[in-house]
Amino acid sequence: MAQQQATVKDDIRTAHRRRRAALTPAELEAAGAALAMHGAAWAESMSGGRQATFCVYLGTGVEPPTLPLIAALHGNGHKVLLPVCEPGRELSWVFWSPDSPLERSRFAPIMEPAGTRHGPDVAGEATALFIPATAVDLDGNRVGQGGGYYDKFLGHLATAGKEIPLAAVIYDDELLPAGRIPAEEFDRPVPAVLVPSGLRPLGKIA
């Protein structure tokens, strides 16, 4: 059963990566602008207009572009934490600014910020999280990039009793019907997605 579930996820991941590869620069730019607008509005509603801290990831290549969102959050006076992949599928976090240098990750095909690294205790104080995905279904089940970093990180937060609002960032056509994505034992469902058309609550609160 576990192998079958993993195969279904791999098939979804492969199909969506292929679809993403066909996106044009203009489509990517439009998606980034829309994600920034809706994501920043959600962040303001979460923070109540006060300065807050948000965990975001830096979308690379044809992933949903998150740099405009990161810049918008920073421009609104918020602090932004970006992830760094560590051994053992762990994440540490670095505070971002527009002049933060970026470097290639040693463990994943992503760019990461250089700087002082903080553990999940610091990220656990964030007001909200924006996390990556390649697909999410209406039940909140998520297909990630396959590394397991975020499932482990979210598990740490759950163990610590941290219930932080979060949204997975995907394109509109990557939000799938309920029941399409199998849930494995280690998976952590997401309560919402941020797509270019807006923020969409999922699961029982949809």
C-alpha positions as CSV (number, residue, x, y, z in Angstrom):
1,M,0.0,0.0,0.0
2,A,2.8,2.5,0.9
3,Q,4.6,1.8,-2.3
4,Q,1.4,2.3,-4.3
5,Q,0.7,5.6,-2.5
6,A,4.3,6.7,-3.3
7,T,3.9,5.8,-7.0
8,V,0.7,7.8,-7.2
9,K,2.4,10.8,-5.8
10,D,5.4,10.4,-8.1
11,D,3.1,10.3,-11.1
12,I,1.3,13.5,-10.0
13,R,4.7,15.2,-9.3
14,T,6.1,14.2,-12.7
15,A,3.0,15.4,-14.6
16,H,2.8,18.7,-12.8
17,R,6.5,19.4,-13.3
18,R,6.0,18.7,-17.0
19,R,3.1,21.2,-17.1
20,R,5.2,23.8,-15.2
21,A,8.0,23.4,-17.7
22,A,5.7,24.7,-20.4
23,L,4.9,28.0,-18.7
24,T,6.1,31.1,-20.5
25,P,8.1,33.9,-18.8
26,A,5.0,36.1,-19.1
27,E,2.9,33.5,-17.3
28,L,5.4,33.2,-14.6
29,E,5.6,36.9,-14.1
30,A,1.8,37.2,-13.9
31,A,1.6,34.4,-11.4
32,G,4.3,35.9,-9.2
33,A,2.5,39.3,-9.1
34,A,-0.8,37.7,-8.3
35,L,0.7,35.5,-5.5
36,A,2.4,38.5,-4.0
37,M,-0.9,40.5,-4.0
38,H,-3.0,37.8,-2.4
39,G,-0.3,36.4,-0.2
40,A,0.5,39.9,1.2
41,A,-3.2,40.5,1.9
42,W,-3.5,37.2,3.8
43,A,-0.4,38.1,5.7
44,E,-1.9,41.4,6.8
45,S,-5.1,39.7,7.9
46,M,-3.0,37.2,10.0
47,S,-0.9,39.9,11.6
48,G,-3.7,42.4,12.3
49,G,-1.6,45.1,10.7
50,R,1.3,44.7,13.1
51,Q,4.9,43.8,12.3
52,A,5.1,40.0,12.1
53,T,7.4,37.2,11.0
54,F,6.5,34.9,8.1
55,C,8.2,31.7,6.8
56,V,8.4,31.6,3.0
57,Y,10.4,29.6,0.5
58,L,12.2,30.9,-2.6
59,G,10.6,29.4,-5.7
60,T,13.1,28.6,-8.3
61,G,12.9,27.8,-12.0
62,V,9.2,27.2,-13.0
63,E,8.0,26.8,-9.4
64,P,5.4,29.4,-8.4
65,P,7.4,32.6,-8.2
66,T,7.6,33.7,-4.5
67,L,10.2,36.4,-4.7
68,P,7.6,39.1,-5.3
69,L,5.7,37.9,-2.3
70,I,8.9,37.8,-0.2
71,A,9.7,41.4,-1.3
72,A,6.1,42.5,-0.6
73,L,6.2,41.1,2.9
74,H,9.5,42.8,3.6
75,G,8.3,46.0,2.1
76,N,5.2,45.9,4.4
77,G,7.6,45.9,7.4
78,H,7.5,42.2,8.2
79,K,10.4,39.8,8.9
80,V,10.8,37.0,6.4
81,L,12.5,33.6,7.2
82,L,13.7,31.5,4.3
83,P,14.6,27.8,4.7
84,V,18.0,26.1,4.5
85,C,18.2,22.4,3.9
86,E,20.3,20.6,6.5
87,P,21.5,16.9,6.9
88,G,18.8,14.5,8.0
89,R,16.0,16.3,6.0
90,E,16.0,19.1,8.6
91,L,15.4,22.7,7.9
92,S,17.0,25.7,9.5
93,W,15.9,29.3,8.8
94,V,17.6,32.6,7.8
95,F,16.2,36.1,8.0
96,W,16.0,37.6,4.5
97,S,16.6,41.2,3.3
98,P,16.9,42.5,-0.3
99,D,20.7,42.4,0.0
100,S,20.8,38.8,1.4
101,P,23.3,36.7,-0.7
102,L,21.9,33.5,-2.1
103,E,23.8,30.3,-2.6
104,R,23.1,26.9,-4.1
105,S,21.9,24.3,-1.5
106,R,24.1,21.3,-0.8
107,F,21.1,19.0,-0.4
108,A,18.4,20.2,-2.8
109,P,18.1,21.9,-6.2
110,I,17.2,25.3,-4.7
111,M,18.8,28.6,-3.8
112,E,19.2,29.4,-0.1
113,P,20.1,32.5,1.8
114,A,23.5,32.9,3.5
115,G,23.5,34.1,7.0
116,T,22.8,33.2,10.6
117,R,20.8,30.0,10.8
118,H,18.0,29.5,13.2
119,G,16.2,26.3,14.3
120,P,12.5,25.3,14.3
121,D,12.1,27.1,17.6
122,V,12.5,30.5,15.9
123,A,10.4,29.5,12.9
124,G,7.8,28.2,15.3
125,E,7.1,31.8,16.4
126,A,6.1,32.8,12.9
127,T,2.7,34.3,12.3
128,A,2.1,32.1,9.2
129,L,3.9,29.8,6.8
130,F,4.0,29.7,3.0
131,I,5.2,26.2,2.0
132,P,6.0,24.6,-1.4
133,A,4.0,21.9,-3.1
134,T,3.5,20.4,-6.6
135,A,-0.2,19.6,-6.0
136,V,-2.8,19.7,-3.2
137,D,-6.3,18.2,-3.2
138,L,-9.4,19.7,-1.7
139,D,-8.9,17.5,1.4
140,G,-5.6,19.3,2.1
141,N,-3.4,16.4,1.1
142,R,-0.2,17.6,-0.4
143,V,2.4,16.4,-2.9
144,G,5.7,18.1,-2.1
145,Q,9.0,18.0,-3.9
146,G,9.8,14.5,-2.6
147,G,12.5,15.4,-0.1
148,G,10.3,15.2,3.1
149,Y,11.8,18.4,4.6
150,Y,8.5,20.1,5.2
151,D,6.7,17.1,6.5
152,K,9.5,16.7,9.1
153,F,9.4,20.4,10.0
154,L,5.7,20.5,10.4
155,G,6.0,17.4,12.5
156,H,8.4,19.3,14.8
157,L,5.9,22.1,15.1
158,A,3.1,19.6,15.9
159,T,5.2,17.9,18.6
160,A,5.9,21.4,20.1
161,G,2.2,22.2,20.1
162,K,2.5,24.9,17.5
163,E,-0.5,25.4,15.3
164,I,0.6,28.0,12.9
165,P,-1.6,29.1,10.0
166,L,-0.1,27.9,6.7
167,A,-0.8,27.8,3.0
168,A,0.9,25.7,0.3
169,V,1.8,27.7,-2.8
170,I,0.7,26.2,-6.1
171,Y,-0.7,27.2,-9.5
172,D,-4.5,27.1,-9.9
173,D,-4.6,23.9,-12.0
174,E,-2.6,22.1,-9.3
175,L,-5.5,22.2,-6.9
176,L,-7.1,18.7,-7.4
177,P,-10.4,17.2,-6.5
178,A,-10.8,15.6,-3.0
179,G,-9.4,12.1,-2.7
180,R,-6.9,12.5,-5.5
181,I,-3.8,12.5,-3.4
182,P,-3.2,9.5,-1.0
183,A,-2.2,10.4,2.6
184,E,0.8,8.6,4.0
185,E,1.5,8.2,7.7
186,F,4.1,11.0,7.8
187,D,2.1,13.4,5.7
188,R,0.8,16.7,7.2
189,P,-2.4,18.0,5.5
190,V,-2.5,21.7,4.8
191,P,-5.5,23.9,5.7
192,A,-5.2,26.3,2.7
193,V,-3.5,27.0,-0.6
194,L,-2.3,30.2,-2.1
195,V,-2.9,30.2,-5.9
196,P,-2.7,33.1,-8.4
197,S,-6.4,33.5,-8.1
198,G,-6.4,33.9,-4.4
199,L,-6.2,32.1,-1.0
200,R,-8.4,29.0,-0.8
201,P,-9.2,27.3,2.5
202,L,-9.4,23.5,2.3
203,G,-10.7,20.4,4.1
204,K,-13.4,20.8,6.7
205,I,-13.2,24.6,6.7
206,A,-13.5,24.9,2.9
